[in-house]
């Protein structure tokens, strides 16, 4: 069984993070590639630009955002490829930039991947 974690890109990387993947559509502000310490950037599995802008990190839209993002994930070929590529990865850390740790797309993606 593999472990899927999530972590803000602004937190220091740790050995326990395993394989780190940035899952934001745009590169995080104010952080270098070295500081991000990610092995992969998967912007294709992030929410679409339209969905991201609609959500705007508004907790009032959280429930609807989760539903819409899951629908996007179901129909996203990049997600299928990502799952296949990381089947044997023991520890996978999804790295994101959002400030709100309770209402962000990485949480939705984490649960989606765990259900697969």
N, C-alpha and C positions, 0 to 999 in steps of 0.2 A: 504494500500500500504506500502511495506517495503522499507527501505532505505539501499542501499549497498554502503559502502564507501571503499576506499583503503587507506593504511597508511604504511609508512616505519616502520619496526620493531624497528629501532633505535630512533624513536620519542617517547616521553613519552606517555604512555597510558592515556586516558581520559575517564571519565564517559560517555561522549557522544559517545564513540566508540561502546557501546553496546556489542554484542557478538563478540569477536575477534578470528579469525581463521588464523593461519599461513598457507600460500598456496605455500610455497617453497618446493622443493623436498629434499633439504639438509638444515640442521639447520644453521641459520645465524652465521657467525663468531663473536666471542667476545661478545656474549650476553647469559646471563643465562636464564633459564626458568622463573625465577621470574621477571626479567627485561622485558622479552618478553610479559608477562602477557596475554598469549593466553589461551582460554578455549579449543582449539582444534587445532591439527596439521593435515592438510589434504594434505599430500604429493602426494597422488594418483591423485589429480586433477590438479597438477602442470604439466607443459610440460614434456614430456618424456626426459630422459637423452640425447638421441641422438638429439632431437630438441633443447634442451637448449644449448648443445655444438655447434651445427650448428649455432644458432643465435649469441651466444657470445656477446650479447648486442650491436651488430653492427647496428646503425641506418639505414645503407644502406639496411639491410635485414629486416627491420621492417615490411614493407607491406607484404612480403612473409611469415614472421614469424606469423603474425596475421592470415593469411589464414590457414597455416599448424596447428597452435594451435587450431583454431576453429574446424578444421576437427578432431583433436584428441578428443576434448571435446564432439563432437557429438557422438562419438563411445565409450565413456568412461562410463561404468556402475557406477563407483564411483561418477560421476557428477550427475547422476539421483538420486542416493541415498542421496547425499548431498542436492540437491534441495528439495527432499521430507522431509528430516530431519529438514530443516530450513524454511519450508513454513510459519510458524507462528512467526519466529524471526523478531521482529520489526526493529532493527538496527543491521546490520551485517557489520563488518569491516574486509576486507581481508588484512592481514598483509604480507608484503614481505620485502626482504632485498636489492633488486637492488638499485644502486645509481641513475640510470637514471629514473627520475619520469615521463618522457614522452614516454619512450620506454621500457615497461616491461610487463610481462605476467599477472600481477594483473589487469592491465587496460583491457586487452582482456577478462579476466575472469569476471570482473565486468560487462562489456557490455553484455557478453554472458548470465550471470545470470539475468540481468535486462530484457533481451529480452524474457526470459522464463516466 
